[in-house]
Amino acid sequence: MNRALTKITSIFTVVLFFSCNSGNNTTDKSDSDSVSLNNTIYQEVISVEDEVKNAKTIDEVKRNLNGTVWHYTENLDNSDIGCWIKVEFSNGRYTSYYALPSEGKWTQDKSGTYELKEGRYSNTGERYISVHWEGNIKNPQLGMTIPCEMAFTTDNFQLNVHSPQIDAVLYNGRGMIKQIIMKGQMEFGDYAWD
């Protein structure tokens, strides 16, 4: 009987040993998989631009814009707008800035509540979401700042700047109404001079 008990204990010990080792190998494999999985997740981080671009709802765009800064810093030789623009979005509000590159600094302009709107492109019918705020542009030729309505679409970051004041000067008394829209391209991030 003692011999049978010793034999059963030996078999039980061997089975337990292999069970424990087998379980440890599984754990090790899981740990290495999770490290691998974590590395994969780290490599697949989505950029802010992509989060904004791929947002499907106004609420999602608003959430993705929160705490971001965008700028327009096109070479003025190629610019319709004639100055540089920067806008910060935070908690449903904006702060806008303008600058001439030669000034080497941003001038804080306006702040307030920005608006998000849905629309459809007239040529394709595709839906888009745009961000609207008010600001000024600085016109070096006229030596003045001009109040404007600004917007950029979140699917392609195209900036549209419209000034009712410019429209009034150009078309006053001509019996026609036309909006002059100056275009540019917004980029994510701040712009600082060296």
LUMZA-565284 format. One line per 4 residues: number of its first residue (from 1); their letters; for each residue z, y negated, x negated of C-alpha. Coordinates in steps of 0.2 Angstrom, whole numbers, plus 5000, padded with zeros to 4 digits. Example, Ala and Ser with C-alpha at 12.3 -4.5 7.8 and 13.67 -1.06 7.14 Angstrom:
! residues 2
1 = as = 5039:5022:4938  5036:5005:4932
This chain:
! residues 194
1 = mnra = 5000:5000:5000  5004:4988:4986  4988:4992:4978  4978:4988:4994
5 = ltki = 4988:4972:4996  4984:4967:4978  4965:4971:4981  4965:4961:4997
9 = tsif = 4974:4946:4988  4961:4947:4974  4946:4947:4986  4954:4932:4996
13 = tvvl = 4957:4923:4979  4938:4925:4974  4932:4920:4991  4944:4905:4991
17 = ffsc = 4938:4900:4974  4919:4901:4979  4923:4892:4995  4931:4878:4985
21 = nsgn = 4918:4877:4972  4904:4877:4986  4913:4863:4995  4915:4853:4979
25 = nttd = 4896:4855:4976  4892:4849:4993  4904:4834:4991  4896:4830:4974
29 = ksds = 4879:4831:4982  4885:4820:4996  4892:4807:4984  4876:4807:4974
33 = dsvs = 4866:4805:4990  4877:4791:4996  4875:4782:4979  4856:4785:4980
37 = lnnt = 4857:4779:4998  4867:4763:4993  4854:4760:4979  4840:4761:4992
41 = iyqe = 4849:4750:5004  4851:4737:4990  4833:4738:4985  4828:4735:5003
45 = visv = 4837:4719:5006  4827:4708:5018  4824:4690:5012  4829:4675:5023
49 = edev = 4810:4670:5025  4807:4688:5032  4822:4687:5043  4816:4671:5051
53 = knak = 4798:4676:5051  4802:4693:5060  4814:4686:5073  4809:4690:5090
57 = tide = 4820:4678:5100  4826:4660:5099  4844:4666:5097  4839:4677:5083
61 = vkrn = 4829:4663:5074  4845:4651:5077  4856:4665:5069  4844:4667:5054
65 = lngt = 4842:4648:5051  4861:4645:5051  4866:4639:5034  4848:4638:5026
69 = vwhy = 4839:4624:5018  4820:4621:5019  4809:4609:5009  4791:4602:5009
73 = tenl = 4787:4597:4991  4768:4597:4991  4759:4587:4977  4756:4570:4985
77 = dnsd = 4738:4570:4979  4736:4585:4991  4748:4579:5005  4744:4573:5022
81 = igcw = 4762:4568:5025  4764:4557:5010  4782:4561:5005  4793:4575:5002
85 = ikve = 4805:4582:5016  4820:4593:5016  4830:4599:5031  4847:4608:5032
89 = fsng = 4852:4619:5047  4870:4623:5051  4879:4627:5067  4865:4621:5078
93 = ryts = 4863:4605:5069  4851:4598:5056  4852:4585:5042  4835:4579:5036
97 = yyal = 4830:4570:5020  4815:4562:5013  4809:4557:4995  4795:4552:4984
101 = pseg = 4794:4563:4969  4795:4548:4957  4812:4543:4964  4820:4559:4958
105 = kwtq = 4832:4561:4972  4834:4564:4991  4838:4551:5003  4848:4557:5018
109 = dksg = 4839:4552:5034  4845:4558:5051  4856:4572:5058  4858:4579:5075
113 = tyel = 4855:4594:5086  4838:4603:5082  4828:4612:5096  4820:4629:5096
117 = kegr = 4805:4631:5107  4793:4645:5112  4774:4643:5113  4758:4652:5112
121 = ysnt = 4744:4649:5100  4729:4642:5110  4716:4652:5100  4725:4669:5100
125 = gery = 4738:4668:5113  4751:4675:5102  4768:4669:5104  4777:4659:5092
129 = isvh = 4794:4650:5090  4796:4633:5082  4810:4622:5076  4810:4604:5081
133 = wegn = 4820:4589:5073  4818:4570:5071  4816:4562:5054  4807:4549:5044
137 = iknp = 4793:4549:5032  4792:4536:5018  4775:4528:5016  4773:4521:4999
141 = qlgm = 4757:4512:5004  4765:4503:5018  4782:4501:5009  4791:4507:5024
145 = tipc = 4799:4523:5032  4791:4529:5049  4801:4538:5062  4793:4555:5066
149 = emaf = 4795:4571:5076  4795:4586:5065  4793:4605:5068  4789:4620:5059
153 = ttdn = 4783:4637:5066  4794:4652:5061  4780:4664:5059  4770:4655:5046
157 = fqln = 4782:4640:5041  4768:4627:5045  4776:4610:5045  4769:4598:5058
161 = vhsp = 4774:4579:5057  4769:4568:5072  4773:4549:5073  4771:4540:5090
165 = qida = 4772:4524:5080  4757:4528:5070  4748:4534:5086  4752:4517:5094
169 = vlyn = 4745:4507:5079  4729:4517:5077  4725:4519:5096  4733:4504:5104
173 = grgm = 4721:4496:5116  4707:4508:5114  4709:4517:5130  4712:4534:5122
177 = ikqi = 4727:4544:5118  4726:4555:5103  4740:4562:5092  4739:4562:5073
181 = imkg = 4748:4577:5067  4751:4578:5048  4752:4596:5041  4761:4604:5027
185 = qmef = 4770:4620:5022  4789:4622:5022  4797:4633:5009  4815:4641:5010
189 = gdya = 4828:4634:4998  4833:4618:4991  4823:4607:4979  4832:4599:4964
193 = wd = 4825:4588:4951  4829:4593:4933
